[in-house]
Amino acid sequence: MTRPAGGKRLRRIVAAGIVLLAGWALATAVVAANRHQLPPPTRSAPDSGGSAFDHGFTPADLHTLLQAGRPDGLLPNGNRVALSLNEELQARIFDLFRRFDPLYGVFAAMEPDTGRVVALVGYRRGGESDPWLPLKAIYPAASLIKVVTASAAIERGKVSPQDEISYRGGIYGITRGGIHARDGRGIPKMTLEEAIARSANAVFGKVAVNNVGGPVLEEYLTKFGFGHKIPFDLPVEPSRGQVPKGEFELARTGAGFGEVYVSPLHMAMIMSAIASGGAMPRPVLIDRIEDRDGKPLYESSPMKWRDTVLPETANAVVRMMVKTVEIGTSHRTFGTPDRTPLLHDMDVAAKTGSLSGWTPSVHFEWFAGVAPVGSPRLALSALVVNDNRWKIKGSYVGKEAFNSYFGYPSSMPPVYAKARGSRKWIRPHRAYRKGAPTAVKTKPKKVRKAVKARKRAPAKTAEKGVGKPLAVNSPAGGPGG
């Protein structure tokens, strides 16, 4: 009796193992199928127009200036062109990418009120400049689409930022049962404001299905310019998004897992619209053109491209996005005002996004933000594409862009500061505005310990370095975060 019982138990264990293995294989196949199977970016120009031809030169002429980081230059026909680029910001971001050398680094920034593009940076590993990268819509939008979902929910779904929404399981997962989670004892809840700050997929999946719906989400993607050709001096690929009909697929799309692709330039335009009461500016790169004798041939003027959402909706969304920096997915990078002097003087509104995609698989780390909230002067989007050689996140690129543009000291990224804590915090070469906080160089850890050991006074022995940059852990970005 013992042997048959033991054999039966063994067969059950083997059968259970086979079931688990089959389940793992199925889950792996599903995850692979859900990855965005796209090739990496080519070096060719985007397949779209561009108004450079209207001014007597080609987009390739502008591409040459951008690649050199120059805000002005002579054209082949002898005319002089002045671009809207901020040369210092352009160089700062490119140098940052070159320092950490990710697989790709992409950045776009503009003035929300005028539409003047102050930076367009494309970086390929090894130090190659590729200005076409910010103009290509080959990057999955990931959780950045939550800005569109939230706008639709507030304006059409009768949801307010402080409304509590129940969900099931963890905040980053989406389940079929969780889409219709009901309030009840022990059921977790989260406000829409906190959900956008923490990039809660479970909450946004439920909101997309129950408060927005497929047709409305598609309508708001169109409102924000998806599927439309962007009027610009250089060719820009139109951003695109597919809204599925099935509930579960709709939930995933509204939370950031769907087939939605956006260019970094377009994302900076969306941030400009949210910060400017819903009015999306027409992006401008060419400031003016003069002939050989200095006679003006062309001068740009600010123009609105389209209306997106109502002013009250835009104001509600931008205030919600401030929480991303205060308590949400960018908090570890920005920290407190004591760590980031910029935050003493202004609020920064932002949204992050992270997702895997392409073939072979890489990891996208987005940051889109605007500052100061209430009187916006800079809207930007930063994308870092990492492979298995993990580098930096988009949040750090965005933070450094704000620091550079507004004249604040640079900082170290959280992971880098922890891994190489003995490195000095190097003061940027630029001169800061009067009254701005300055960076303090700190001694390496070994030197500090030696100095402390030589000190005899107890009070002095307990002192810590005043200017030490705070190092914190930065966890791996959750899916869609």
Rosetta blueprint (number, residue, H / E / L):
1 M L
2 T H
3 R H
4 P H
5 A H
6 G H
7 G H
8 K H
9 R H
10 L H
11 R H
12 R H
13 I H
14 V H
15 A H
16 A H
17 G H
18 I H
19 V H
20 L H
21 L H
22 A H
23 G H
24 W H
25 A H
26 L H
27 A H
28 T H
29 A H
30 V H
31 V H
32 A H
33 A H
34 N H
35 R L
36 H E
37 Q L
38 L L
39 P L
40 P L
41 P L
42 T L
43 R L
44 S L
45 A L
46 P L
47 D L
48 S L
49 G L
50 G L
51 S H
52 A H
53 F H
54 D H
55 H H
56 G L
57 F L
58 T L
59 P H
60 A H
61 D H
62 L H
63 H H
64 T H
65 L H
66 L H
67 Q H
68 A H
69 G L
70 R L
71 P L
72 D E
73 G E
74 L E
75 L L
76 P L
77 N L
78 G L
79 N L
80 R E
81 V E
82 A E
83 L E
84 S L
85 L L
86 N L
87 E H
88 E H
89 L H
90 Q H
91 A H
92 R H
93 I H
94 F H
95 D H
96 L H
97 F H
98 R H
99 R H
100 F H
101 D L
102 P L
103 L L
104 Y E
105 G E
106 V E
107 F E
108 A E
109 A E
110 M E
111 E L
112 P L
113 D L
114 T L
115 G L
116 R E
117 V E
118 V E
119 A E
120 L E
121 V E
122 G E
123 Y E
124 R E
125 R L
126 G L
127 G L
128 E E
129 S E
130 D L
131 P L
132 W L
133 L H
134 P H
135 L H
136 K L
137 A L
138 I L
139 Y E
140 P E
141 A L
142 A H
143 S H
144 L H
145 I H
146 K H
147 V H
148 V H
149 T H
150 A H
151 S H
152 A H
153 A H
154 I H
155 E H
156 R L
157 G L
158 K L
159 V L
160 S L
161 P L
162 Q L
163 D L
164 E E
165 I E
166 S E
167 Y L
168 R L
169 G L
170 G L
171 I L
172 Y L
173 G L
174 I L
175 T L
176 R L
177 G L
178 G H
179 I H
180 H H
181 A L
182 R L
183 D L
184 G L
185 R L
186 G L
187 I L
188 P L
189 K E
190 M E
191 T E
192 L H
193 E H
194 E H
195 A H
196 I H
197 A H
198 R H
199 S L
200 A L
201 N H
202 A H
203 V H
204 F H
205 G H
206 K H
207 V H
208 A H
209 V H
210 N H
211 N H
212 V H
213 G L
214 G H
215 P H
216 V H
217 L H
218 E H
219 E H
220 Y H
221 L H
222 T H
223 K H
224 F L
225 G L
226 F L
227 G L
228 H L
229 K L
230 I L
231 P L
232 F L
233 D L
234 L L
235 P L
236 V L
237 E L
238 P L
239 S L
240 R E
241 G E
242 Q L
243 V L
244 P L
245 K L
246 G L
247 E H
248 F H
249 E H
250 L H
251 A H
252 R H
253 T H
254 G H
255 A H
256 G L
257 F L
258 G L
259 E L
260 V E
261 Y E
262 V E
263 S L
264 P H
265 L H
266 H H
267 M H
268 A H
269 M H
270 I H
271 M H
272 S H
273 A H
274 I H
275 A H
276 S L
277 G L
278 G L
279 A E
280 M E
281 P E
282 R L
283 P L
284 V E
285 L L
286 I E
287 D E
288 R E
289 I E
290 E E
291 D L
292 R L
293 D L
294 G L
295 K L
296 P E
297 L E
298 Y E
299 E E
300 S L
301 S L
302 P L
303 M L
304 K E
305 W E
306 R E
307 D E
308 T L
309 V L
310 L L
311 P H
312 E H
313 T H
314 A H
315 N H
316 A H
317 V H
318 V H
319 R H
320 M H
321 M H
322 V H
323 K H
324 T H
325 V H
326 E H
327 I L
328 G L
329 T L
330 S L
331 H H
332 R H
333 T H
334 F H
335 G L
336 T L
337 P L
338 D L
339 R L
340 T L
341 P L
342 L H
343 L H
344 H H
345 D H
346 M L
347 D L
348 V L
349 A E
350 A E
351 K E
352 T E
353 G E
354 S E
355 L E
356 S E
357 G E
358 W L
359 T L
360 P L
361 S L
362 V E
363 H E
364 F E
365 E E
366 W E
367 F E
368 A E
369 G E
370 V E
371 A E
372 P L
373 V L
374 G L
375 S L
376 P L
377 R L
378 L E
379 A E
380 L E
381 S E
382 A E
383 L E
384 V E
385 V E
386 N E
387 D L
388 N L
389 R L
390 W L
391 K L
392 I L
393 K L
394 G H
395 S H
396 Y H
397 V H
398 G H
399 K H
400 E H
401 A H
402 F H
403 N H
404 S H
405 Y H
406 F H
407 G L
408 Y L
409 P L
410 S L
411 S L
412 M L
413 P L
414 P H
415 V H
416 Y H
417 A H
418 K H
419 A H
420 R L
421 G L
422 S L
423 R L
424 K L
425 W L
426 I L
427 R L
428 P L
429 H L
430 R L
431 A L
432 Y L
433 R L
434 K L
435 G L
436 A L
437 P L
438 T L
439 A L
440 V L
441 K L
442 T L
443 K L
444 P L
445 K H
446 K H
447 V H
448 R H
449 K H
450 A H
451 V H
452 K H
453 A H
454 R H
455 K L
456 R L
457 A L
458 P H
459 A H
460 K H
461 T H
462 A L
463 E L
464 K L
465 G L
466 V L
467 G L
468 K L
469 P L
470 L L
471 A L
472 V L
473 N L
474 S L
475 P L
476 A L
477 G L
478 G L
479 P L
480 G L
481 G L
